[in-house]
């Protein structure tokens, strides 16, 4: 994998729609310009009210990523390896696990 040298790439993920705001979440995955398999992409995770998720586990690209203070990360190589894994879930203490999907903003 190699991203363009002149472009920052951002993927946005949202939880599936829910009437219960506590189950909603949003995540933004950022690939900096010129990222390769050896680089790390940073991810921010927010709850349904727009606050950073204090802690949890994000199942993403076949990985279980630990979320702390609204942040997690994944190596670009692991992202590529797991790109065909459709499961995206956020697990938080005190909340039922909540699935999500990639979206376009």
HUHU-V248530 format. One record per residue. N is the residue number from 1. RES is the residue in one small letter. PHI is phi in degrees with one decimal (* if undefined). Layout:
((N & RES & PHI) (N & RES & PHI))
This chain:
((1 & x & *) (2 & x & -151.7) (3 & x & -83.9) (4 & x & -57.6) (5 & x & -68.4) (6 & x & -113.8) (7 & x & -135.2) (8 & x & -91.3) (9 & x & -109.7) (10 & x & -126.0) (11 & x & -105.6) (12 & x & -116.8) (13 & x & -122.0) (14 & x & -127.5) (15 & x & -66.6) (16 & x & -63.9) (17 & x & -55.6) (18 & x & -148.1) (19 & x & -68.4) (20 & x & -86.3) (21 & x & -58.6) (22 & x & -65.2) (23 & x & -88.0) (24 & x & -77.8) (25 & x & -157.9) (26 & x & -144.2) (27 & x & -133.4) (28 & x & -122.2) (29 & x & -105.8) (30 & x & -117.5) (31 & x & -104.3) (32 & x & -72.0) (33 & x & -54.5) (34 & x & 73.8) (35 & x & -64.5) (36 & x & -124.6) (37 & x & -55.2) (38 & x & -80.0) (39 & x & -81.5) (40 & x & -113.2) (41 & x & -98.1) (42 & x & -85.8) (43 & x & -135.5) (44 & x & -110.8) (45 & x & -128.1) (46 & x & -120.3) (47 & x & -83.8) (48 & x & -63.6) (49 & x & -96.4) (50 & x & 88.2) (51 & x & -88.4) (52 & x & -63.9) (53 & x & -69.9) (54 & x & -63.5) (55 & x & -160.5) (56 & x & 166.6) (57 & x & -126.8) (58 & x & -105.9) (59 & x & -83.4) (60 & x & -156.5) (61 & x & 53.5) (62 & x & 75.3) (63 & x & -116.8) (64 & x & -112.4) (65 & x & -96.8) (66 & x & -77.7) (67 & x & -100.7) (68 & x & -139.7) (69 & x & 51.8) (70 & x & 76.8) (71 & x & -128.6) (72 & x & -155.0) (73 & x & -155.5) (74 & x & -146.2) (75 & x & -68.5) (76 & x & -62.0) (77 & x & -62.8) (78 & x & -67.1) (79 & x & -60.5) (80 & x & -63.5) (81 & x & -60.4) (82 & x & -99.7) (83 & x & -62.4) (84 & x & -97.7) (85 & x & -82.7) (86 & x & -77.2) (87 & x & -72.2) (88 & x & -133.6) (89 & x & -137.7) (90 & x & -110.7) (91 & x & -111.7) (92 & x & -133.7) (93 & x & -60.4) (94 & x & 81.4) (95 & x & -133.7) (96 & x & -65.5) (97 & x & -60.4) (98 & x & -131.0) (99 & x & -80.3) (100 & x & -145.5) (101 & x & -145.0) (102 & x & -71.5) (103 & x & -133.1) (104 & x & -122.4) (105 & x & -113.8))
